[in-house]
Amino acid sequence: MKSLIVVVSIAGCFAGCSEREFDTGLLATGGSSNIGETTYVQINPPWTEFNSPEDVLAGGDGFIYVADTYNDRIVMLNAAGARLSVSQSIRRPIALAQDYRRQLIVCAEFDTLLAGHSTPTTFAAVYRLDLVSAGHIISAATPRRVFFEPGDSTRRYTGVAPLYDNTYYLSRFGPKNTNPVDRDGAILFFSKNDQLITPVTQNFAPTGTGLMSIHKITGITTVATGRSVEFVFSQVQYTSIVPLQKVQWIRFATEGQTANFISKFPDANEVDLVVNNKFTYPEDVTLDPSGNLYVVDASTDSLYRFNSQGKELYSFGGTGNGDKQFRQPTGVAFMDKTVYVADRGNDRVVLFKLSTDLR
């Protein structure tokens, strides 16, 4: 009953929030695999000189941002790949997002020496970079820590996804998932001013095996159209023996006095996207303006594309550093008919376009 009350209160917030503040199956083992009539073409050369980049963001401002994770910074580039600036130091940035105020939101870490400890303790944290106030010069935007949980250093934040009104979801995982009120594995809903409102996954089964189950979340994205609050997340299992829908597309449904988050695809046997163990280790997801979903899998070194109904349209991959090959890809983004992949193991960002979109 408590869960229902919480979710209904979220519905009220979604209904009453103001408008946005700023409008502006088949896998290759070494080449490509078509499920359709078009093909993806790699745009060379790849973007290099990163150190294990975990994420890539195509900003609404037209710039590309790369989480240069083991260089402890974010690199800002234009669409042609020219480096414009780098951020001030942020320890281990792993996930990036940009809200409609053109502020960057970053999942990262920081170290601090706790009383009674002889070595620093590492905490996960969320940072903001106000690019507008800094004149869109990322090196001038001081990273501001806006959220962390001082009582628990085992929790980690793995993804952030803004909504139309600058509220956002934050994905979290950790080892403690037996407390129904405050599980480590959760998707958290925040106000636009970084206040934690509530988890939105309280009706999900912790470590379950079916739809509406939640394990170790690796990435999250939102549907950037209208006032949608839908989200898609990727996850991996805590143990290798568990069959799992590793990418789930969630929508918000109301019926009478009942409101809740439910699966967009309740019949897992009919939809490619939610087939058990369709993926091995999906690390990130993103959507394009047409509702196509892109997934990168760090274990099969592959990129997948699905339509808005969960049908697989295209996939390719293979381990290596050649065309259409990856080593542990961990981030994916889309802008202007171009797919960007953070190819962590090759220390690069790789770009692709559909053959029909080449000019």
C-alpha positions, 0 to 999 in steps of 0.5 A, a space after each residue: 500500500 505504501 508503494 502505491 501511495 508513493 507512485 500516485 504522489 509521483 503521478 501528481 508531480 508529473 501532472 503538475 510540473 511546469 513546462 521545460 525551462 529551456 526549449 531549444 539476435 544476429 551478431 557478427 563475430 568480426 564484421 557486421 550483421 544485417 536485419 533489414 535493408 540498410 547498413 551502418 558505415 563507420 566514419 573514420 578516423 575514430 576519436 582517440 586520446 582518451 583513457 578508458 572512456 565510459 560514456 559519450 553524450 550528444 548534447 542538446 547544445 550540439 556538442 559532444 561530451 566524453 567521460 574520459 574516465 581514467 583521465 578524471 575529466 570530461 572532454 568537450 568536442 564539436 560534431 567534427 571531433 575537434 576538441 574545444 575544452 576539457 573540464 576541471 578534474 572530476 574523479 572517475 566520471 562514468 555517466 553523463 546527461 544534459 538537462 534542458 537548461 544546458 547543464 551537465 549532470 555527471 555520475 562520478 566519485 570522490 575520496 574523503 578521509 573519514 574520522 578514525 580511518 587511515 585511508 580515504 573512503 570513496 563515495 559515489 556522487 552526482 555533479 553539475 556543471 553549469 555551462 551557460 553561466 560559464 559561457 559554454 567553456 567547460 574548463 570554466 564550469 566548476 563541478 558542483 557536487 549536488 548529491 551523495 549518500 554519506 551513510 553508505 560508500 558501497 552504493 554506486 550511481 551508473 546513469 542519469 536521464 533528464 525529463 522534459 521539466 528538468 527533473 531526472 532519474 538516477 540509476 543506482 546499484 549496490 550489494 544490499 537489496 533486502 530492505 523494501 523501503 531503501 534497496 541499493 538497486 533502484 531508479 531514483 526520481 529527483 527534482 530539478 534542484 537535485 532533491 531526492 523525491 522517491 525511488 520509482 522502482 519500489 514495485 520491481 522485484 529485487 533480483 527477480 527473473 522476469 519483467 519488472 525485475 531489477 538487478 545491477 543497473 548499468 545505464 538509463 535513458 528517457 523518451 525525449 518527446 512531449 511530456 513523456 516519463 517513460 524510461 529504458 534501462 539496461 542491467 546485468 545479473 548479480 549471478 551468472 545463473 539467473 536468466 534476465 530481461 537485461 533491457 527493459 522499457 518502462 512506461 507510466 500507466 494510470 487506470 482509475 485510482 491506480 497509477 504505476 510504472 509497468 513494462 511497455 512490453 508485457 509479453 516477453 515472448 513476442 518482443 526481441 528486446 525483452 527476450 531473456 538473456 538477449 544480451 550478455 552485458 549491456 552497458 548503455 542505452 539511448 534513443 533517437 528522435 524516431 524512438 529507435 533504441 540503441 544498446 551497447 553490449 560490453 561482453 559481445 562487443 556489439 551495437 544493437 538497434 531496435 524500433 519503438 516496438 522492440 523489434 531488432 532492426 540491426 546489429 553488428 560487432 566483434 572484438 577488435 579495433 577495426 571497422 565495426 569492432 569494439 572492446 568493451 563498449 560502455 556508452 552510446 549516443 545519437 545526434 544528427 543521424 550519427 551514432 556515437 559509441 564510447 569504445 572503452 577498451 580501445 580508448 576511443 569514440 567510434 562514429 557510425 551513420 546509416 548508408 542511406 544518410 551518407 552525403 
